[in-house]
Amino acid sequence: MIRTAAPVSPTPTGLRTAVGVAAAGALLTAAAPAVGVVDGSAPPAFTAWPLLALLALLPTALAAVFLARGQELTAAAALLAPAVFAVGRLLGDLQLLVDPVKAARPELLRPASLAEPHPAVGLWLLLAGHVLLVAAGALAAATLGAEPDVRGERAGFALPATAGTIAGIGLFTAPFTSTDALIPAHGAVDSPVLPMLGGLLLTAAAPVLAVLAASATTDEAREGGLLGLSAVLLAAAVPPLVTALVVDAVGPAVGPFLVLAAAVALAWPRRVVGDAPKDDVGLPGLRRLHVITAVLGLAAAATAALGASTDLLVLPDGSPPPADYAARPLWPAAVAVGVLAVALLARAAVRPAFAVAAATVPLGAAGALDAVFAATRVDVVEPGAGVWFTAASLLAAGAAAVTAALAGAVERDEVGTTAAEPPLPLVAAALIAVLLSVGAFGLPVLRAPDYVPIGAFGLRVGSFGLLVALLAVVVAGVVALRARPARGAALLLGAAVVTAVRAWEYPLTAARAAEASPGPGLWLAAAATAAFVIAGALRTAR
């Protein structure tokens, strides 16, 4: 009797090939900076190749370790994020071939003049490494078939999705600041065409990959996807941070810190929670928390209205102060928070919407306080009573948001959460709304010849309010996907209120500058508002 050999399982064989191809690609990308991507006329700004080599090898090393331990699904999933990011990096690094002076990669080259350096062997190694990583991801994806849903009962979704969205925000912004004309500091949208396409791809890929990994049908694939994404985000965040520390004329920006925080959150150790003991610390009853939240909300609305209606500045000799255009967005914030607070007192189910809409108060207050801090640099100008009312509105709104969050925790303990997967149209609508919000708060709503707008990713006082509002709508968009339908819809409508207040900034403050015209942030805020409303309707659809 002739016995035939048992067939070799195609999944481990294909996966071993994928890991091998990924290892080759990682070695090429690690060797490229050491060899040099351009000729000696533009050496790196600092000796970065050891750091870059370590970061290039990290994702593939994770996959290799998982494969060696027999965790095949985890190893395959860990190769997906490096492959997707390799596409974006390939587009960005092609700029080194087209016009290296505009590449803005001081860890690879620092031009000394406008004369273009010539490509070197390292550039071809770098591009080939990206191609191999993309191929490895395709091979790994082919080994991931449809698996039964065997996730842990309490596998978290909100944290990875929020972290991915925050990473996308960080990747959208400039990686550093620069006073050197030959080291341009550009974000995704104001870069040359190839880096712009690569940057926009990475901006969209971070939240999408996080959502896909968090929604994986097995804990092994989930772990590999999240750790692989964390590794590539770490590789994106660390080089610009080190560049800002060691290179003259280059300073830190907010973006890499956001990306680094997201990488840590995605890699944070997590357990499947079984019969965990309940917290012994008692919280007030749900109705009492609602009443406290509503009272604090009414206080925030009242003080915000007083801050908008009283003088922010006091001039010498009793001179009339200038018009407080910067404080006018406090009016829609006061109306929104006040109406929702009254509805909460009337037992309407608006607590999630209120928690998000409370961010409109710092959105308006920070802009007003920014104008005050700028004006009071002149010795004869002093803050007026409006400043103290505005500051009080910030405190009351913050306290109201905290109590609303506590009420949500009590409600989840009493009622529970939904375990149903969010439908794909809802995920798409929420993701579109969140991405539109990034532009709404990151780009100006008003443009004028002599007007310098405040951005969410700057270091001004007004940037704080924009960033708080942006984070509020991002978290709302992510949490709504896992909340019960009515609560999720309320979260999305609260986010629509925040973006609507951002859009109202233009008609309320356009008179502050001559020849004012709408900026891109206005249209993006209007579009984000519509997208959040649509997502809210989809959340309630059966």
C-alpha positions as CSV (number, residue, x, y, z in Angstrom):
1,M,0.0,0.0,0.0
2,I,1.4,3.3,-1.1
3,R,1.1,6.2,1.4
4,T,1.0,9.7,0.2
5,A,2.5,12.5,2.2
6,A,0.1,14.8,4.0
7,P,-0.2,18.1,2.2
8,V,1.5,21.0,3.8
9,S,-0.9,23.6,5.2
10,P,-0.9,26.5,2.8
11,T,-1.5,29.1,5.5
12,P,1.7,28.6,7.4
13,T,3.7,28.3,4.2
14,G,2.2,31.5,2.8
15,L,2.7,33.2,6.1
16,R,6.3,32.2,6.3
17,T,6.8,33.6,2.8
18,A,5.1,36.9,3.9
19,V,7.3,37.3,7.0
20,G,10.4,36.5,4.9
21,V,9.5,39.1,2.3
22,A,8.7,41.6,5.1
23,A,12.1,40.9,6.7
24,A,13.8,41.6,3.4
25,G,11.9,44.9,3.0
26,A,12.6,45.9,6.5
27,L,16.3,45.2,6.1
28,L,16.4,47.3,2.9
29,T,14.6,50.3,4.6
30,A,16.9,50.0,7.6
31,A,20.0,50.0,5.5
32,A,19.0,52.9,3.2
33,P,19.7,55.7,5.7
34,A,23.1,54.2,6.6
35,V,24.1,54.0,2.9
36,G,22.7,57.4,2.1
37,V,19.7,58.4,0.0
38,V,21.4,61.3,-1.8
39,D,25.0,62.2,-2.5
40,G,27.3,63.9,0.0
41,S,26.2,67.4,-0.9
42,A,23.2,67.1,1.5
43,P,24.1,64.8,4.5
44,P,21.5,64.0,7.2
45,A,21.0,66.7,9.8
46,F,22.1,64.3,12.5
47,T,23.2,60.6,12.8
48,A,19.8,59.1,12.5
49,W,20.4,55.8,10.9
50,P,20.6,53.7,14.1
51,L,17.3,55.0,15.3
52,L,15.7,54.7,11.8
53,A,17.0,51.1,11.4
54,L,15.5,50.1,14.8
55,L,12.1,51.6,13.9
56,A,12.2,50.0,10.5
57,L,12.8,46.5,11.8
58,L,10.3,46.7,14.7
59,P,7.0,45.8,12.9
60,T,8.5,42.8,11.1
61,A,10.3,41.6,14.2
62,L,6.9,41.5,16.0
63,A,5.4,39.4,13.2
64,A,8.5,37.1,13.3
65,V,8.2,36.6,17.0
66,F,4.5,35.8,16.8
67,L,5.1,33.3,14.0
68,A,7.9,31.6,16.0
69,R,5.5,31.2,18.9
70,G,2.9,29.6,16.7
71,Q,0.5,32.6,16.7
72,E,-0.2,32.6,13.0
73,L,-3.2,34.9,12.9
74,T,-1.4,37.4,15.1
75,A,1.7,37.4,12.9
76,A,-0.4,37.8,9.7
77,A,-2.4,40.7,11.2
78,A,0.7,42.4,12.4
79,L,2.0,42.8,8.8
80,L,-1.1,44.6,7.5
81,A,-0.5,48.1,8.9
82,P,3.2,48.2,7.8
83,A,2.0,47.3,4.3
84,V,-0.6,50.1,4.2
85,F,1.8,52.6,5.7
86,A,4.5,51.5,3.2
87,V,2.3,52.7,0.3
88,G,2.0,56.2,1.9
89,R,5.7,56.3,2.6
90,L,6.5,55.1,-0.9
91,L,4.6,58.1,-2.3
92,G,6.3,60.5,0.1
93,D,9.8,59.1,-0.5
94,L,9.3,59.4,-4.2
95,Q,9.7,63.2,-3.6
96,L,13.4,62.4,-2.9
97,L,13.7,61.3,-6.5
98,V,11.6,64.2,-8.0
99,D,12.8,67.2,-5.9
100,P,14.8,66.3,-2.7
101,V,15.1,69.9,-1.6
102,K,11.3,70.0,-0.9
103,A,11.2,66.6,0.8
104,A,11.5,67.9,4.4
105,R,13.3,64.8,5.7
106,P,16.1,66.2,7.8
107,E,16.8,62.8,9.3
108,L,17.7,61.7,5.7
109,L,19.2,64.9,4.2
110,R,19.7,68.5,5.0
111,P,20.3,70.6,1.9
112,A,22.8,73.4,2.2
113,S,21.6,75.3,-0.9
114,L,18.9,75.2,-3.5
115,A,21.1,73.0,-5.7
116,E,19.5,69.6,-6.0
117,P,21.5,66.6,-4.7
118,H,21.6,63.5,-6.8
119,P,19.9,60.2,-5.7
120,A,22.2,57.6,-4.2
121,V,22.0,53.9,-3.8
122,G,20.2,54.2,-0.5
123,L,17.2,55.8,-2.1
124,W,16.7,52.8,-4.4
125,L,17.0,50.5,-1.3
126,L,14.4,52.6,0.5
127,L,11.9,52.4,-2.4
128,A,12.5,48.7,-2.9
129,G,12.0,48.1,0.8
130,H,8.6,49.8,0.7
131,V,7.5,47.7,-2.3
132,L,8.5,44.5,-0.5
133,L,6.6,45.5,2.6
134,V,3.5,46.1,0.5
135,A,3.9,42.7,-1.1
136,A,4.3,41.1,2.3
137,G,1.1,42.6,3.5
138,A,-0.7,41.3,0.4
139,L,0.6,37.8,1.1
140,A,-0.3,38.0,4.8
141,A,-3.8,39.2,3.9
142,A,-4.3,36.2,1.6
143,T,-3.7,33.9,4.6
144,L,-6.4,35.6,6.7
145,G,-9.6,33.8,5.8
146,A,-13.0,34.2,7.3
147,E,-12.8,33.2,10.9
148,P,-15.6,32.6,13.4
149,D,-16.2,35.3,16.0
150,V,-14.4,34.0,19.0
151,R,-13.4,37.3,20.6
152,G,-13.4,37.9,24.3
153,E,-16.8,39.0,25.6
154,R,-15.5,42.5,26.7
155,A,-13.1,43.2,23.8
156,G,-12.8,47.0,23.8
157,F,-13.6,49.1,20.7
158,A,-13.7,52.7,21.8
159,L,-10.0,53.1,22.9
160,P,-8.4,51.7,19.7
161,A,-10.8,53.6,17.4
162,T,-10.2,56.8,19.4
163,A,-6.5,56.3,19.3
164,G,-6.5,55.7,15.6
165,T,-8.5,58.8,14.9
166,I,-6.1,60.9,17.1
167,A,-3.2,59.4,15.2
168,G,-4.8,60.4,12.0
169,I,-5.1,64.0,13.3
170,G,-1.4,63.9,14.2
171,L,-0.3,62.6,10.8
172,F,-2.4,65.3,9.1
173,T,-0.4,68.1,10.8
174,A,3.2,69.3,10.3
175,P,5.8,67.0,12.0
176,F,7.8,69.9,13.3
177,T,8.3,73.7,13.1
178,S,11.2,75.2,11.3
179,T,12.9,78.5,10.8
180,D,15.2,77.1,8.1
181,A,13.9,77.8,4.6
182,L,15.6,74.6,3.4
183,I,13.7,72.5,5.9
184,P,10.1,73.2,5.1
185,A,7.6,72.3,7.8
186,H,4.4,71.3,6.0
187,G,1.4,69.3,6.9
188,A,-0.3,66.9,4.6
189,V,-2.4,69.4,2.6
190,D,0.3,72.0,2.0
191,S,3.1,69.6,0.9
192,P,4.1,68.9,-2.7
193,V,1.9,66.5,-4.6
194,L,3.5,63.2,-3.8
195,P,4.0,63.8,-0.1
196,M,0.5,65.3,0.1
197,L,-1.0,62.1,-1.4
198,G,1.1,59.9,0.9
199,G,0.2,62.1,4.0
200,L,-3.5,62.0,3.2
201,L,-3.4,58.2,2.8
202,L,-1.7,57.8,6.2
203,T,-4.2,60.2,7.7
204,A,-7.1,58.1,6.6
205,A,-5.3,54.8,7.1
206,A,-4.7,55.2,10.9
207,P,-8.3,55.4,12.0
208,V,-9.5,52.8,9.4
209,L,-6.8,50.3,10.4
210,A,-7.6,50.8,14.1
211,V,-11.3,50.2,13.6
212,L,-10.6,47.1,11.5
213,A,-8.2,45.7,14.0
214,A,-10.6,46.4,16.9
215,S,-13.4,44.7,15.0
216,A,-11.4,41.6,14.2
217,T,-13.3,38.3,14.8
218,T,-10.5,36.7,16.9
219,D,-8.5,38.1,19.8
220,E,-5.3,36.9,18.0
221,A,-6.0,39.0,14.9
222,R,-7.0,41.9,17.0
223,E,-3.8,41.8,19.0
224,G,-1.6,41.6,15.9
225,G,-3.5,44.4,14.0
226,L,-3.3,46.8,17.0
227,L,0.4,46.0,17.7
228,G,1.4,46.3,14.1
229,L,-0.4,49.7,13.8
230,S,1.3,50.8,17.1
231,A,4.7,49.9,15.7
232,V,4.3,51.9,12.5
233,L,2.9,54.9,14.4
234,L,5.9,54.8,16.7
235,A,8.1,54.8,13.6
236,A,6.2,57.9,12.3
237,A,6.3,59.8,15.6
238,V,9.8,59.3,17.0
239,P,12.0,60.7,14.1
240,P,10.4,64.2,14.0
241,L,10.5,64.4,17.8
242,V,14.2,63.5,17.9
243,T,14.8,65.9,15.0
244,A,13.1,68.7,16.9
245,L,15.4,68.0,19.9
246,V,18.7,67.8,18.2
247,V,18.6,69.9,15.0
248,D,19.0,73.7,15.2
249,A,16.3,75.8,13.6
250,V,13.8,72.9,14.1
251,G,11.2,72.8,16.9
252,P,8.5,70.4,18.1
253,A,5.0,70.4,16.8
254,V,1.8,68.9,18.3
255,G,1.3,66.2,15.7
256,P,4.0,63.7,16.6
257,F,3.0,63.9,20.3
258,L,-0.6,62.9,19.3
259,V,0.8,60.0,17.1
260,L,3.0,58.9,19.9
261,A,0.2,58.9,22.4
262,A,-2.0,56.9,20.0
263,A,0.8,54.4,19.6
264,V,1.1,53.9,23.3
265,A,-2.7,53.5,23.7
266,L,-2.9,50.9,20.9
267,A,-0.1,48.9,22.5
268,W,-1.5,49.2,26.0
269,P,-1.9,45.8,27.7
270,R,-5.6,44.8,27.7
271,R,-7.4,41.9,29.3
272,V,-10.6,40.2,28.5
273,V,-12.8,41.0,31.5
274,G,-14.7,38.1,32.9
275,D,-16.1,38.1,36.4
276,A,-14.3,41.2,37.6
277,P,-15.3,42.4,41.0
278,K,-17.4,45.5,41.0
279,D,-16.1,48.8,42.4
280,D,-17.0,49.3,45.9
281,V,-17.1,53.1,45.6
282,G,-20.7,54.3,45.5
283,L,-21.9,57.0,43.1
284,P,-24.9,59.2,43.4
285,G,-28.1,58.1,41.8
286,L,-28.7,58.7,38.1
287,R,-31.4,61.3,38.5
288,R,-29.3,63.2,41.0
289,L,-26.4,63.3,38.7
290,H,-28.6,64.5,35.9
291,V,-29.8,67.4,38.1
292,I,-26.3,68.3,39.1
293,T,-25.2,68.2,35.5
294,A,-28.1,70.4,34.4
295,V,-27.5,73.0,37.1
296,L,-23.8,73.2,36.2
297,G,-24.8,73.5,32.6
298,L,-27.1,76.4,33.3
299,A,-24.3,78.1,35.3
300,A,-22.0,77.6,32.4
301,A,-24.5,79.0,30.0
302,A,-25.2,82.0,32.2
303,T,-21.6,82.9,32.8
304,A,-20.8,82.4,29.1
305,A,-23.6,84.8,28.2
306,L,-22.3,87.3,30.7
307,G,-18.8,86.9,29.3
308,A,-20.0,87.7,25.9
309,S,-22.1,90.7,26.9
310,T,-19.6,92.4,29.3
311,D,-16.3,94.1,28.5
312,L,-13.2,91.9,28.2
313,L,-10.8,94.9,28.3
314,V,-10.6,98.1,30.2
315,L,-8.8,101.0,28.6
316,P,-7.2,104.0,30.4
317,D,-9.1,107.2,31.0
318,G,-12.4,105.5,30.6
319,S,-12.0,105.1,26.8
320,P,-14.5,102.8,25.3
321,P,-13.0,99.3,24.6
322,P,-13.0,97.9,21.1
323,A,-15.7,95.5,20.0
324,D,-15.3,92.0,21.5
325,Y,-15.6,90.1,18.3
326,A,-13.6,87.2,19.7
327,A,-16.2,86.7,22.5
328,R,-19.2,86.5,20.2
329,P,-19.0,82.7,19.7
330,L,-19.9,82.4,23.4
331,W,-23.5,83.3,22.5
332,P,-24.3,80.1,20.5
333,A,-22.4,78.1,23.0
334,A,-24.5,79.6,25.8
335,V,-27.7,78.9,23.9
336,A,-26.7,75.3,23.1
337,V,-25.6,74.4,26.6
338,G,-28.5,76.2,28.2
339,V,-31.2,74.5,26.1
340,L,-29.7,71.1,26.6
341,A,-29.5,71.7,30.4
342,V,-33.1,72.6,30.5
343,A,-34.0,69.5,28.5
344,L,-32.0,67.4,30.9
345,L,-33.9,68.9,33.8
346,A,-37.1,68.0,32.0
347,R,-36.0,64.3,31.9
348,A,-35.3,64.3,28.2
349,A,-32.7,61.7,27.0
350,V,-30.1,64.3,26.0
351,R,-27.3,63.6,28.5
352,P,-24.9,62.2,25.8
353,A,-25.6,65.3,23.6
354,F,-25.0,67.6,26.5
355,A,-21.7,66.0,27.4
356,V,-20.4,66.6,23.9
357,A,-22.0,70.1,23.4
358,A,-20.3,71.3,26.6
359,A,-17.1,71.6,24.5
360,T,-18.7,74.6,22.8
361,V,-17.9,76.7,25.9
362,P,-14.1,76.2,25.8
363,L,-14.4,76.6,22.0
364,G,-15.8,80.1,22.4
365,A,-14.0,81.0,25.7
366,A,-10.5,80.2,24.6
367,G,-10.7,82.4,21.6
368,A,-12.0,85.3,23.7
369,L,-9.2,84.8,26.3
370,D,-6.6,84.6,23.5
371,A,-7.6,88.1,22.4
372,V,-7.4,89.3,26.0
373,F,-3.9,87.9,26.6
374,A,-2.7,89.5,23.4
375,A,-4.2,92.9,24.2
376,T,-3.0,93.0,27.9
377,R,0.6,92.8,26.8
378,V,0.2,96.6,26.5
379,D,0.8,97.9,30.0
380,V,-2.2,100.4,30.0
381,V,-4.8,97.7,29.0
382,E,-6.3,95.7,31.8
383,P,-8.8,92.7,31.8
384,G,-12.4,93.6,32.3
385,A,-15.2,91.8,34.1
386,G,-16.0,89.7,31.0
387,V,-12.7,87.8,31.5
388,W,-13.8,86.5,34.9
389,F,-17.2,85.5,33.7
390,T,-15.6,83.7,30.7
391,A,-13.2,81.9,33.0
392,A,-16.1,80.9,35.3
393,S,-17.9,79.4,32.3
394,L,-14.9,77.2,31.5
395,L,-14.9,75.8,35.1
396,A,-18.7,75.3,35.1
397,A,-18.7,73.6,31.7
398,G,-15.8,71.3,32.7
399,A,-17.5,70.3,35.9
400,A,-20.8,69.7,33.9
401,A,-19.0,67.5,31.4
402,V,-17.4,65.4,34.2
403,T,-20.7,64.9,36.0
404,A,-22.3,64.0,32.6
405,A,-19.6,61.4,32.1
406,L,-20.3,60.0,35.6
407,A,-24.0,59.8,34.8
408,G,-23.1,57.8,31.7
409,A,-21.0,55.4,33.7
410,V,-23.9,54.8,36.2
411,E,-26.3,54.3,33.3
412,R,-24.0,51.7,31.6
413,D,-23.8,49.8,34.9
414,E,-27.6,49.8,35.2
415,V,-28.6,49.2,31.6
416,G,-25.4,47.8,29.9
417,T,-24.1,48.5,26.4
418,T,-24.9,47.0,23.0
419,A,-22.8,44.1,21.7
420,A,-24.0,44.5,18.1
421,E,-21.5,45.4,15.4
422,P,-22.1,48.9,13.9
423,P,-23.4,48.7,10.4
424,L,-21.0,49.7,7.7
425,P,-22.9,52.8,6.5
426,L,-22.9,54.2,10.0
427,V,-19.1,53.5,10.4
428,A,-18.5,55.3,7.0
429,A,-20.7,58.3,7.9
430,A,-19.1,58.7,11.4
431,L,-15.6,58.4,9.9
432,I,-16.3,61.0,7.2
433,A,-17.8,63.3,9.9
434,V,-14.7,62.9,12.1
435,L,-12.3,63.5,9.2
436,L,-14.2,66.6,8.1
437,S,-14.0,67.9,11.7
438,V,-10.2,67.7,11.6
439,G,-10.2,70.2,8.8
440,A,-13.0,72.3,10.4
441,F,-11.0,72.9,13.5
442,G,-7.5,72.8,11.9
443,L,-8.2,75.3,9.1
444,P,-9.5,78.9,9.5
445,V,-13.1,79.8,9.0
446,L,-12.2,83.4,8.2
447,R,-9.6,84.8,5.9
448,A,-8.4,88.4,5.5
449,P,-5.3,90.1,4.3
450,D,-4.0,91.2,7.8
451,Y,-5.7,88.5,9.9
452,V,-3.8,85.7,11.5
453,P,-6.2,82.9,12.4
454,I,-5.9,80.5,15.3
455,G,-5.4,76.8,14.5
456,A,-6.1,73.8,16.7
457,F,-2.5,72.6,16.4
458,G,-0.8,75.8,17.4
459,L,0.5,76.9,20.8
460,R,-1.9,79.8,21.4
461,V,-4.5,80.0,24.1
462,G,-7.2,79.8,21.5
463,S,-5.7,76.6,20.2
464,F,-6.7,74.9,23.5
465,G,-10.4,75.5,22.8
466,L,-10.2,74.3,19.2
467,L,-8.4,71.1,20.3
468,V,-10.9,70.4,23.1
469,A,-13.8,70.7,20.7
470,L,-12.0,68.5,18.1
471,L,-11.3,65.8,20.7
472,A,-14.9,66.0,21.9
473,V,-16.4,65.3,18.4
474,V,-13.8,62.6,17.7
475,V,-14.6,60.7,20.9
476,A,-18.3,61.2,20.3
477,G,-18.0,59.8,16.7
478,V,-16.1,56.8,17.9
479,V,-18.1,56.0,21.1
480,A,-21.4,56.4,19.2
481,L,-20.6,53.3,17.1
482,R,-20.7,51.1,20.2
483,A,-23.4,52.9,22.2
484,R,-27.0,51.9,22.3
485,P,-28.8,53.4,19.2
486,A,-30.6,56.3,21.1
487,R,-27.5,57.2,23.1
488,G,-25.3,56.9,20.0
489,A,-27.6,59.2,18.0
490,A,-27.5,61.7,20.9
491,L,-23.7,61.7,20.9
492,L,-23.6,62.3,17.2
493,L,-26.1,65.2,17.4
494,G,-24.1,66.7,20.2
495,A,-21.0,66.6,17.9
496,A,-23.1,68.3,15.2
497,V,-23.8,71.1,17.7
498,V,-20.1,71.6,18.3
499,T,-19.3,71.8,14.6
500,A,-22.2,74.1,14.0
501,V,-20.9,76.5,16.6
502,R,-17.6,76.4,14.8
503,A,-19.3,77.4,11.6
504,W,-21.2,80.2,13.3
505,E,-17.8,81.8,14.1
506,Y,-17.6,83.3,10.6
507,P,-20.9,85.3,10.5
508,L,-20.3,86.4,14.2
509,T,-16.7,87.6,13.8
510,A,-16.3,88.5,10.1
511,A,-16.5,92.2,10.9
512,R,-13.2,92.0,12.9
513,A,-11.1,92.2,9.7
514,A,-11.4,94.2,6.5
515,E,-12.0,92.3,3.3
516,A,-12.9,89.1,5.2
517,S,-13.9,86.0,3.3
518,P,-15.0,82.5,4.3
519,G,-12.1,80.1,4.9
520,P,-12.0,76.4,4.2
521,G,-12.8,75.7,7.9
522,L,-16.3,77.2,7.4
523,W,-17.3,74.8,4.6
524,L,-15.7,71.8,6.4
525,A,-17.5,72.7,9.6
526,A,-20.8,72.9,7.7
527,A,-20.2,69.6,6.0
528,A,-19.1,67.9,9.2
529,T,-22.4,69.1,10.8
530,A,-24.4,67.6,8.0
531,A,-22.4,64.4,8.2
532,F,-22.9,64.1,12.0
533,V,-26.7,64.6,11.5
534,I,-26.8,61.9,8.9
535,A,-24.8,59.6,11.1
536,G,-27.2,60.2,13.9
537,A,-30.1,59.3,11.7
538,L,-28.3,56.1,10.7
539,R,-27.6,55.2,14.3
540,T,-31.3,55.2,15.1
541,A,-32.2,53.3,11.9
542,R,-33.2,49.6,12.5
